[in-house]
Amino acid sequence: MSNKELNYAEAIAEVEKIVGHLRSGELSVDELSSSVARATELIALCRSRLTATEVEVENLIKGESLNNEQ
């Protein structure tokens, strides 16, 4: 599944699944690198979505406080 199709909750769930596999020792050496790379991609996606949401919420709050001042 590409990152564009994932929402935040799905991306976090996939990261948690990868972490679970890492902790359990289920991954072979061959799978380790690709799993860590995928987790890194997903974490970047989550950070980006969190940052975008934070900016959006801040803008909404600023807009509300401007409307309340008028």
PDB file with SEQRES, HELIX, SHEET and CRYST1 records, atoms N, CA, C and O in Angstrom:
SEQRES   1 A   70  MET SER ASN LYS GLU LEU ASN TYR ALA GLU ALA ILE ALA          
SEQRES   2 A   70  GLU VAL GLU LYS ILE VAL GLY HIS LEU ARG SER GLY GLU          
SEQRES   3 A   70  LEU SER VAL ASP GLU LEU SER SER SER VAL ALA ARG ALA          
SEQRES   4 A   70  THR GLU LEU ILE ALA LEU CYS ARG SER ARG LEU THR ALA          
SEQRES   5 A   70  THR GLU VAL GLU VAL GLU ASN LEU ILE LYS GLY GLU SER          
SEQRES   6 A   70  LEU ASN ASN GLU GLN                                          
HELIX    1 AA1 ASN A    3  GLU A    5  5                                   3    
HELIX    2 AA2 TYR A    8  SER A   24  1                                  17    
HELIX    3 AA3 VAL A   29  GLU A   69  1                                  41    
CRYST1    1.000    1.000    1.000  90.00  90.00  90.00 P 1           1          
ATOM      1  N   MET A   1       0.851  -1.183   0.000  1.00  0.00           N  
ATOM      2  CA  MET A   1       0.000   0.000   0.000  1.00  0.00           C  
ATOM      3  C   MET A   1       0.893   1.241   0.000  1.00  0.00           C  
ATOM      4  O   MET A   1       1.850   1.327   0.769  1.00  0.00           O  
ATOM      5  N   SER A   2       0.576   2.183  -0.854  1.00  0.00           N  
ATOM      6  CA  SER A   2       1.398   3.394  -0.899  1.00  0.00           C  
ATOM      7  C   SER A   2       1.017   4.325   0.244  1.00  0.00           C  
ATOM      8  O   SER A   2      -0.069   4.232   0.816  1.00  0.00           O  
ATOM      9  N   ASN A   3       1.953   5.232   0.559  1.00  0.00           N  
ATOM     10  CA  ASN A   3       1.711   6.186   1.646  1.00  0.00           C  
ATOM     11  C   ASN A   3       0.511   7.077   1.368  1.00  0.00           C  
ATOM     12  O   ASN A   3      -0.176   7.486   2.305  1.00  0.00           O  
ATOM     13  N   LYS A   4       0.243   7.385   0.116  1.00  0.00           N  
ATOM     14  CA  LYS A   4      -0.853   8.297  -0.233  1.00  0.00           C  
ATOM     15  C   LYS A   4      -2.206   7.697   0.137  1.00  0.00           C  
ATOM     16  O   LYS A   4      -3.162   8.435   0.376  1.00  0.00           O  
ATOM     17  N   GLU A   5      -2.300   6.380   0.187  1.00  0.00           N  
ATOM     18  CA  GLU A   5      -3.560   5.730   0.495  1.00  0.00           C  
ATOM     19  C   GLU A   5      -3.783   5.573   2.003  1.00  0.00           C  
ATOM     20  O   GLU A   5      -4.897   5.278   2.436  1.00  0.00           O  
ATOM     21  N   LEU A   6      -2.743   5.765   2.790  1.00  0.00           N  
ATOM     22  CA  LEU A   6      -2.838   5.551   4.227  1.00  0.00           C  
ATOM     23  C   LEU A   6      -3.295   6.797   4.962  1.00  0.00           C  
ATOM     24  O   LEU A   6      -2.870   7.907   4.643  1.00  0.00           O  
ATOM     25  N   ASN A   7      -4.160   6.613   5.945  1.00  0.00           N  
ATOM     26  CA  ASN A   7      -4.435   7.722   6.836  1.00  0.00           C  
ATOM     27  C   ASN A   7      -3.503   7.578   8.038  1.00  0.00           C  
ATOM     28  O   ASN A   7      -2.757   6.605   8.136  1.00  0.00           O  
ATOM     29  N   TYR A   8      -3.548   8.533   8.933  1.00  0.00           N  
ATOM     30  CA  TYR A   8      -2.632   8.546  10.080  1.00  0.00           C  
ATOM     31  C   TYR A   8      -2.766   7.274  10.916  1.00  0.00           C  
ATOM     32  O   TYR A   8      -1.764   6.654  11.272  1.00  0.00           O  
ATOM     33  N   ALA A   9      -3.996   6.889  11.226  1.00  0.00           N  
ATOM     34  CA  ALA A   9      -4.222   5.715  12.077  1.00  0.00           C  
ATOM     35  C   ALA A   9      -3.675   4.443  11.429  1.00  0.00           C  
ATOM     36  O   ALA A   9      -3.105   3.593  12.113  1.00  0.00           O  
ATOM     37  N   GLU A  10      -3.843   4.312  10.130  1.00  0.00           N  
ATOM     38  CA  GLU A  10      -3.331   3.139   9.425  1.00  0.00           C  
ATOM     39  C   GLU A  10      -1.804   3.119   9.429  1.00  0.00           C  
ATOM     40  O   GLU A  10      -1.190   2.066   9.600  1.00  0.00           O  
ATOM     41  N   ALA A  11      -1.203   4.283   9.240  1.00  0.00           N  
ATOM     42  CA  ALA A  11       0.260   4.366   9.240  1.00  0.00           C  
ATOM     43  C   ALA A  11       0.824   3.999  10.610  1.00  0.00           C  
ATOM     44  O   ALA A  11       1.795   3.248  10.707  1.00  0.00           O  
ATOM     45  N   ILE A  12       0.217   4.526  11.661  1.00  0.00           N  
ATOM     46  CA  ILE A  12       0.669   4.202  13.027  1.00  0.00           C  
ATOM     47  C   ILE A  12       0.493   2.709  13.300  1.00  0.00           C  
ATOM     48  O   ILE A  12       1.365   2.078  13.898  1.00  0.00           O  
ATOM     49  N   ALA A  13      -0.624   2.149  12.865  1.00  0.00           N  
ATOM     50  CA  ALA A  13      -0.863   0.711  13.071  1.00  0.00           C  
ATOM     51  C   ALA A  13       0.211  -0.119  12.372  1.00  0.00           C  
ATOM     52  O   ALA A  13       0.679  -1.120  12.914  1.00  0.00           O  
ATOM     53  N   GLU A  14       0.595   0.296  11.179  1.00  0.00           N  
ATOM     54  CA  GLU A  14       1.633  -0.444  10.453  1.00  0.00           C  
ATOM     55  C   GLU A  14       2.988  -0.315  11.149  1.00  0.00           C  
ATOM     56  O   GLU A  14       3.742  -1.285  11.229  1.00  0.00           O  
ATOM     57  N   VAL A  15       3.296   0.875  11.649  1.00  0.00           N  
ATOM     58  CA  VAL A  15       4.547   1.061  12.402  1.00  0.00           C  
ATOM     59  C   VAL A  15       4.545   0.158  13.632  1.00  0.00           C  
ATOM     60  O   VAL A  15       5.545  -0.496  13.926  1.00  0.00           O  
ATOM     61  N   GLU A  16       3.428   0.123  14.346  1.00  0.00           N  
ATOM     62  CA  GLU A  16       3.335  -0.713  15.539  1.00  0.00           C  
ATOM     63  C   GLU A  16       3.510  -2.193  15.200  1.00  0.00           C  
ATOM     64  O   GLU A  16       4.130  -2.938  15.958  1.00  0.00           O  
ATOM     65  N   LYS A  17       2.966  -2.613  14.068  1.00  0.00           N  
ATOM     66  CA  LYS A  17       3.123  -3.999  13.623  1.00  0.00           C  
ATOM     67  C   LYS A  17       4.596  -4.306  13.337  1.00  0.00           C  
ATOM     68  O   LYS A  17       5.104  -5.354  13.735  1.00  0.00           O  
ATOM     69  N   ILE A  18       5.270  -3.395  12.653  1.00  0.00           N  
ATOM     70  CA  ILE A  18       6.690  -3.571  12.347  1.00  0.00           C  
ATOM     71  C   ILE A  18       7.502  -3.639  13.634  1.00  0.00           C  
ATOM     72  O   ILE A  18       8.375  -4.495  13.781  1.00  0.00           O  
ATOM     73  N   VAL A  19       7.214  -2.739  14.558  1.00  0.00           N  
ATOM     74  CA  VAL A  19       7.926  -2.730  15.844  1.00  0.00           C  
ATOM     75  C   VAL A  19       7.701  -4.057  16.577  1.00  0.00           C  
ATOM     76  O   VAL A  19       8.627  -4.610  17.171  1.00  0.00           O  
ATOM     77  N   GLY A  20       6.487  -4.550  16.529  1.00  0.00           N  
ATOM     78  CA  GLY A  20       6.188  -5.836  17.156  1.00  0.00           C  
ATOM     79  C   GLY A  20       7.023  -6.959  16.563  1.00  0.00           C  
ATOM     80  O   GLY A  20       7.549  -7.802  17.289  1.00  0.00           O  
ATOM     81  N   HIS A  21       7.142  -6.966  15.230  1.00  0.00           N  
ATOM     82  CA  HIS A  21       7.967  -7.975  14.567  1.00  0.00           C  
ATOM     83  C   HIS A  21       9.438  -7.824  14.957  1.00  0.00           C  
ATOM     84  O   HIS A  21      10.138  -8.816  15.162  1.00  0.00           O  
ATOM     85  N   LEU A  22       9.895  -6.587  15.056  1.00  0.00           N  
ATOM     86  CA  LEU A  22      11.287  -6.349  15.446  1.00  0.00           C  
ATOM     87  C   LEU A  22      11.547  -6.861  16.859  1.00  0.00           C  
ATOM     88  O   LEU A  22      12.552  -7.524  17.113  1.00  0.00           O  
ATOM     89  N   ARG A  23      10.645  -6.550  17.764  1.00  0.00           N  
ATOM     90  CA  ARG A  23      10.815  -6.955  19.168  1.00  0.00           C  
ATOM     91  C   ARG A  23      10.746  -8.466  19.353  1.00  0.00           C  
ATOM     92  O   ARG A  23      11.432  -9.028  20.206  1.00  0.00           O  
ATOM     93  N   SER A  24       9.919  -9.114  18.553  1.00  0.00           N  
ATOM     94  CA  SER A  24       9.734 -10.556  18.715  1.00  0.00           C  
ATOM     95  C   SER A  24      10.848 -11.367  18.055  1.00  0.00           C  
ATOM     96  O   SER A  24      10.980 -12.567  18.296  1.00  0.00           O  
ATOM     97  N   GLY A  25      11.639 -10.708  17.227  1.00  0.00           N  
ATOM     98  CA  GLY A  25      12.698 -11.427  16.522  1.00  0.00           C  
ATOM     99  C   GLY A  25      12.173 -12.214  15.335  1.00  0.00           C  
ATOM    100  O   GLY A  25      12.864 -13.101  14.832  1.00  0.00           O  
ATOM    101  N   GLU A  26      10.961 -11.909  14.877  1.00  0.00           N  
ATOM    102  CA  GLU A  26      10.343 -12.624  13.761  1.00  0.00           C  
ATOM    103  C   GLU A  26      10.971 -12.294  12.411  1.00  0.00           C  
ATOM    104  O   GLU A  26      10.820 -13.058  11.458  1.00  0.00           O  
ATOM    105  N   LEU A  27      11.659 -11.192  12.320  1.00  0.00           N  
ATOM    106  CA  LEU A  27      12.206 -10.767  11.033  1.00  0.00           C  
ATOM    107  C   LEU A  27      13.567 -11.395  10.781  1.00  0.00           C  
ATOM    108  O   LEU A  27      14.412 -11.478  11.672  1.00  0.00           O  
ATOM    109  N   SER A  28      13.752 -11.833   9.546  1.00  0.00           N  
ATOM    110  CA  SER A  28      15.068 -12.323   9.161  1.00  0.00           C  
ATOM    111  C   SER A  28      15.972 -11.125   8.900  1.00  0.00           C  
ATOM    112  O   SER A  28      15.511  -9.987   8.811  1.00  0.00           O  
ATOM    113  N   VAL A  29      17.232 -11.395   8.784  1.00  0.00           N  
ATOM    114  CA  VAL A  29      18.192 -10.327   8.483  1.00  0.00           C  
ATOM    115  C   VAL A  29      17.833  -9.662   7.156  1.00  0.00           C  
ATOM    116  O   VAL A  29      17.990  -8.452   6.997  1.00  0.00           O  
ATOM    117  N   ASP A  30      17.357 -10.452   6.221  1.00  0.00           N  
ATOM    118  CA  ASP A  30      16.986  -9.916   4.902  1.00  0.00           C  
ATOM    119  C   ASP A  30      15.779  -8.980   4.988  1.00  0.00           C  
ATOM    120  O   ASP A  30      15.697  -8.005   4.241  1.00  0.00           O  
ATOM    121  N   GLU A  31      14.860  -9.266   5.879  1.00  0.00           N  
ATOM    122  CA  GLU A  31      13.657  -8.438   6.028  1.00  0.00           C  
ATOM    123  C   GLU A  31      13.900  -7.210   6.897  1.00  0.00           C  
ATOM    124  O   GLU A  31      13.165  -6.226   6.805  1.00  0.00           O  
ATOM    125  N   LEU A  32      14.908  -7.264   7.724  1.00  0.00           N  
ATOM    126  CA  LEU A  32      15.166  -6.199   8.686  1.00  0.00           C  
ATOM    127  C   LEU A  32      15.340  -4.842   8.015  1.00  0.00           C  
ATOM    128  O   LEU A  32      14.690  -3.868   8.398  1.00  0.00           O  
ATOM    129  N   SER A  33      16.199  -4.778   7.034  1.00  0.00           N  
ATOM    130  CA  SER A  33      16.485  -3.500   6.367  1.00  0.00           C  
ATOM    131  C   SER A  33      15.236  -2.904   5.721  1.00  0.00           C  
ATOM    132  O   SER A  33      14.959  -1.717   5.887  1.00  0.00           O  
ATOM    133  N   SER A  34      14.486  -3.717   4.991  1.00  0.00           N  
ATOM    134  CA  SER A  34      13.293  -3.186   4.317  1.00  0.00           C  
ATOM    135  C   SER A  34      12.218  -2.796   5.329  1.00  0.00           C  
ATOM    136  O   SER A  34      11.481  -1.835   5.106  1.00  0.00           O  
ATOM    137  N   SER A  35      12.122  -3.521   6.426  1.00  0.00           N  
ATOM    138  CA  SER A  35      11.138  -3.180   7.456  1.00  0.00           C  
ATOM    139  C   SER A  35      11.484  -1.870   8.148  1.00  0.00           C  
ATOM    140  O   SER A  35      10.603  -1.051   8.407  1.00  0.00           O  
ATOM    141  N   VAL A  36      12.750  -1.674   8.443  1.00  0.00           N  
ATOM    142  CA  VAL A  36      13.177  -0.415   9.067  1.00  0.00           C  
ATOM    143  C   VAL A  36      12.972   0.742   8.090  1.00  0.00           C  
ATOM    144  O   VAL A  36      12.551   1.826   8.492  1.00  0.00           O  
ATOM    145  N   ALA A  37      13.266   0.517   6.819  1.00  0.00           N  
ATOM    146  CA  ALA A  37      13.052   1.557   5.809  1.00  0.00           C  
ATOM    147  C   ALA A  37      11.573   1.922   5.717  1.00  0.00           C  
ATOM    148  O   ALA A  37      11.228   3.101   5.639  1.00  0.00           O  
ATOM    149  N   ARG A  38      10.703   0.921   5.725  1.00  0.00           N  
ATOM    150  CA  ARG A  38       9.266   1.175   5.657  1.00  0.00           C  
ATOM    151  C   ARG A  38       8.791   1.928   6.898  1.00  0.00           C  
ATOM    152  O   ARG A  38       8.012   2.874   6.790  1.00  0.00           O  
ATOM    153  N   ALA A  39       9.251   1.517   8.060  1.00  0.00           N  
ATOM    154  CA  ALA A  39       8.876   2.205   9.294  1.00  0.00           C  
ATOM    155  C   ALA A  39       9.320   3.663   9.252  1.00  0.00           C  
ATOM    156  O   ALA A  39       8.590   4.551   9.692  1.00  0.00           O  
ATOM    157  N   THR A  40      10.504   3.909   8.729  1.00  0.00           N  
ATOM    158  CA  THR A  40      11.018   5.277   8.614  1.00  0.00           C  
ATOM    159  C   THR A  40      10.127   6.110   7.699  1.00  0.00           C  
ATOM    160  O   THR A  40       9.832   7.265   8.006  1.00  0.00           O  
ATOM    161  N   GLU A  41       9.694   5.535   6.578  1.00  0.00           N  
ATOM    162  CA  GLU A  41       8.764   6.216   5.655  1.00  0.00           C  
ATOM    163  C   GLU A  41       7.459   6.565   6.363  1.00  0.00           C  
ATOM    164  O   GLU A  41       6.954   7.683   6.258  1.00  0.00           O  
ATOM    165  N   LEU A  42       6.931   5.589   7.082  1.00  0.00           N  
ATOM    166  CA  LEU A  42       5.653   5.784   7.760  1.00  0.00           C  
ATOM    167  C   LEU A  42       5.750   6.840   8.854  1.00  0.00           C  
ATOM    168  O   LEU A  42       4.834   7.644   9.030  1.00  0.00           O  
ATOM    169  N   ILE A  43       6.848   6.837   9.580  1.00  0.00           N  
ATOM    170  CA  ILE A  43       7.045   7.837  10.639  1.00  0.00           C  
ATOM    171  C   ILE A  43       7.132   9.231  10.032  1.00  0.00           C  
ATOM    172  O   ILE A  43       6.583  10.184  10.586  1.00  0.00           O  
ATOM    173  N   ALA A  44       7.815   9.359   8.899  1.00  0.00           N  
ATOM    174  CA  ALA A  44       7.895  10.651   8.212  1.00  0.00           C  
ATOM    175  C   ALA A  44       6.500  11.106   7.763  1.00  0.00           C  
ATOM    176  O   ALA A  44       6.156  12.282   7.882  1.00  0.00           O  
ATOM    177  N   LEU A  45       5.711  10.173   7.253  1.00  0.00           N  
ATOM    178  CA  LEU A  45       4.345  10.484   6.841  1.00  0.00           C  
ATOM    179  C   LEU A  45       3.523  10.975   8.031  1.00  0.00           C  
ATOM    180  O   LEU A  45       2.801  11.967   7.928  1.00  0.00           O  
ATOM    181  N   CYS A  46       3.637  10.278   9.155  1.00  0.00           N  
ATOM    182  CA  CYS A  46       2.894  10.670  10.358  1.00  0.00           C  
ATOM    183  C   CYS A  46       3.324  12.045  10.856  1.00  0.00           C  
ATOM    184  O   CYS A  46       2.483  12.868  11.216  1.00  0.00           O  
ATOM    185  N   ARG A  47       4.616  12.293  10.876  1.00  0.00           N  
ATOM    186  CA  ARG A  47       5.104  13.607  11.311  1.00  0.00           C  
ATOM    187  C   ARG A  47       4.574  14.711  10.414  1.00  0.00           C  
ATOM    188  O   ARG A  47       4.170  15.773  10.888  1.00  0.00           O  
ATOM    189  N   SER A  48       4.578  14.452   9.123  1.00  0.00           N  
ATOM    190  CA  SER A  48       4.083  15.442   8.168  1.00  0.00           C  
ATOM    191  C   SER A  48       2.601  15.730   8.403  1.00  0.00           C  
ATOM    192  O   SER A  48       2.179  16.887   8.400  1.00  0.00           O  
ATOM    193  N   ARG A  49       1.828  14.691   8.601  1.00  0.00           N  
ATOM    194  CA  ARG A  49       0.392  14.876   8.842  1.00  0.00           C  
ATOM    195  C   ARG A  49       0.143  15.583  10.167  1.00  0.00           C  
ATOM    196  O   ARG A  49      -0.756  16.419  10.261  1.00  0.00           O  
ATOM    197  N   LEU A  50       0.922  15.262  11.183  1.00  0.00           N  
ATOM    198  CA  LEU A  50       0.778  15.940  12.478  1.00  0.00           C  
ATOM    199  C   LEU A  50       1.112  17.422  12.362  1.00  0.00           C  
ATOM    200  O   LEU A  50       0.408  18.270  12.910  1.00  0.00           O  
ATOM    201  N   THR A  51       2.186  17.726  11.646  1.00  0.00           N  
ATOM    202  CA  THR A  51       2.582  19.116  11.460  1.00  0.00           C  
ATOM    203  C   THR A  51       1.512  19.889  10.692  1.00  0.00           C  
ATOM    204  O   THR A  51       1.165  21.011  11.062  1.00  0.00           O  
ATOM    205  N   ALA A  52       0.994  19.291   9.630  1.00  0.00           N  
ATOM    206  CA  ALA A  52      -0.054  19.942   8.842  1.00  0.00           C  
ATOM    207  C   ALA A  52      -1.312  20.169   9.684  1.00  0.00           C  
ATOM    208  O   ALA A  52      -1.950  21.216   9.585  1.00  0.00           O  
ATOM    209  N   THR A  53      -1.654  19.203  10.494  1.00  0.00           N  
ATOM    210  CA  THR A  53      -2.829  19.339  11.354  1.00  0.00           C  
ATOM    211  C   THR A  53      -2.608  20.414  12.404  1.00  0.00           C  
ATOM    212  O   THR A  53      -3.512  21.195  12.702  1.00  0.00           O  
ATOM    213  N   GLU A  54      -1.403  20.454  12.965  1.00  0.00           N  
ATOM    214  CA  GLU A  54      -1.080  21.482  13.960  1.00  0.00           C  
ATOM    215  C   GLU A  54      -1.225  22.884  13.366  1.00  0.00           C  
ATOM    216  O   GLU A  54      -1.789  23.776  14.000  1.00  0.00           O  
ATOM    217  N   VAL A  55      -0.718  23.074  12.160  1.00  0.00           N  
ATOM    218  CA  VAL A  55      -0.820  24.379  11.493  1.00  0.00           C  
ATOM    219  C   VAL A  55      -2.283  24.719  11.231  1.00  0.00           C  
ATOM    220  O   VAL A  55      -2.713  25.853  11.440  1.00  0.00           O  
ATOM    221  N   GLU A  56      -3.034  23.738  10.778  1.00  0.00           N  
ATOM    222  CA  GLU A  56      -4.449  23.959  10.489  1.00  0.00           C  
ATOM    223  C   GLU A  56      -5.215  24.357  11.759  1.00  0.00           C  
ATOM    224  O   GLU A  56      -6.024  25.285  11.735  1.00  0.00           O  
ATOM    225  N   VAL A  57      -4.955  23.658  12.853  1.00  0.00           N  
ATOM    226  CA  VAL A  57      -5.634  23.958  14.117  1.00  0.00           C  
ATOM    227  C   VAL A  57      -5.223  25.346  14.616  1.00  0.00           C  
ATOM    228  O   VAL A  57      -6.069  26.117  15.069  1.00  0.00           O  
ATOM    229  N   GLU A  58      -3.939  25.663  14.535  1.00  0.00           N  
ATOM    230  CA  GLU A  58      -3.484  26.994  14.960  1.00  0.00           C  
ATOM    231  C   GLU A  58      -4.164  28.086  14.143  1.00  0.00           C  
ATOM    232  O   GLU A  58      -4.569  29.110  14.692  1.00  0.00           O  
ATOM    233  N   ASN A  59      -4.291  27.872  12.833  1.00  0.00           N  
ATOM    234  CA  ASN A  59      -4.962  28.855  11.980  1.00  0.00           C  
ATOM    235  C   ASN A  59      -6.437  28.995  12.344  1.00  0.00           C  
ATOM    236  O   ASN A  59      -6.981  30.099  12.339  1.00  0.00           O  
ATOM    237  N   LEU A  60      -7.073  27.883  12.655  1.00  0.00           N  
ATOM    238  CA  LEU A  60      -8.473  27.941  13.070  1.00  0.00           C  
ATOM    239  C   LEU A  60      -8.623  28.705  14.378  1.00  0.00           C  
ATOM    240  O   LEU A  60      -9.541  29.511  14.534  1.00  0.00           O  
ATOM    241  N   ILE A  61      -7.722  28.450  15.313  1.00  0.00           N  
ATOM    242  CA  ILE A  61      -7.769  29.145  16.605  1.00  0.00           C  
ATOM    243  C   ILE A  61      -7.515  30.633  16.418  1.00  0.00           C  
ATOM    244  O   ILE A  61      -8.193  31.462  17.025  1.00  0.00           O  
ATOM    245  N   LYS A  62      -6.551  30.970  15.591  1.00  0.00           N  
ATOM    246  CA  LYS A  62      -6.272  32.384  15.316  1.00  0.00           C  
ATOM    247  C   LYS A  62      -7.477  33.052  14.673  1.00  0.00           C  
ATOM    248  O   LYS A  62      -7.819  34.186  15.006  1.00  0.00           O  
ATOM    249  N   GLY A  63      -8.115  32.345  13.754  1.00  0.00           N  
ATOM    250  CA  GLY A  63      -9.308  32.880  13.100  1.00  0.00           C  
ATOM    251  C   GLY A  63     -10.432  33.095  14.092  1.00  0.00           C  
ATOM    252  O   GLY A  63     -11.150  34.092  14.011  1.00  0.00           O  
ATOM    253  N   GLU A  64     -10.592  32.177  15.021  1.00  0.00           N  
ATOM    254  CA  GLU A  64     -11.616  32.313  16.056  1.00  0.00           C  
ATOM    255  C   GLU A  64     -11.337  33.512  16.944  1.00  0.00           C  
ATOM    256  O   GLU A  64     -12.242  34.283  17.264  1.00  0.00           O  
ATOM    257  N   SER A  65     -10.070  33.667  17.344  1.00  0.00           N  
ATOM    258  CA  SER A  65      -9.760  34.791  18.242  1.00  0.00           C  
ATOM    259  C   SER A  65      -9.906  36.119  17.507  1.00  0.00           C  
ATOM    260  O   SER A  65     -10.267  37.120  18.126  1.00  0.00           O  
ATOM    261  N   LEU A  66      -9.634  36.153  16.206  1.00  0.00           N  
ATOM    262  CA  LEU A  66      -9.840  37.374  15.431  1.00  0.00           C  
ATOM    263  C   LEU A  66     -11.327  37.686  15.344  1.00  0.00           C  
ATOM    264  O   LEU A  66     -11.730  38.842  15.478  1.00  0.00           O  
ATOM    265  N   ASN A  67     -12.147  36.654  15.120  1.00  0.00           N  
ATOM    266  CA  ASN A  67     -13.592  36.849  15.039  1.00  0.00           C  
ATOM    267  C   ASN A  67     -14.174  37.296  16.372  1.00  0.00           C  
ATOM    268  O   ASN A  67     -15.117  38.087  16.392  1.00  0.00           O  
ATOM    269  N   ASN A  68     -13.643  36.815  17.468  1.00  0.00           N  
ATOM    270  CA  ASN A  68     -14.122  37.194  18.810  1.00  0.00           C  
ATOM    271  C   ASN A  68     -13.751  38.623  19.151  1.00  0.00           C  
ATOM    272  O   ASN A  68     -14.458  39.279  19.914  1.00  0.00           O  
ATOM    273  N   GLU A  69     -12.649  39.117  18.596  1.00  0.00           N  
ATOM    274  CA  GLU A  69     -12.208  40.482  18.876  1.00  0.00           C  
ATOM    275  C   GLU A  69     -13.054  41.521  18.142  1.00  0.00           C  
ATOM    276  O   GLU A  69     -13.108  42.681  18.551  1.00  0.00           O  
ATOM    277  N   GLN A  70     -13.708  41.111  17.070  1.00  0.00           N  
ATOM    278  CA  GLN A  70     -14.468  42.076  16.257  1.00  0.00           C  
ATOM    279  C   GLN A  70     -15.817  42.342  16.809  1.00  0.00           C  
ATOM    280  O   GLN A  70     -16.573  43.128  16.240  1.00  0.00           O  
TER     281      GLN A  70                                                      
END                                                                             
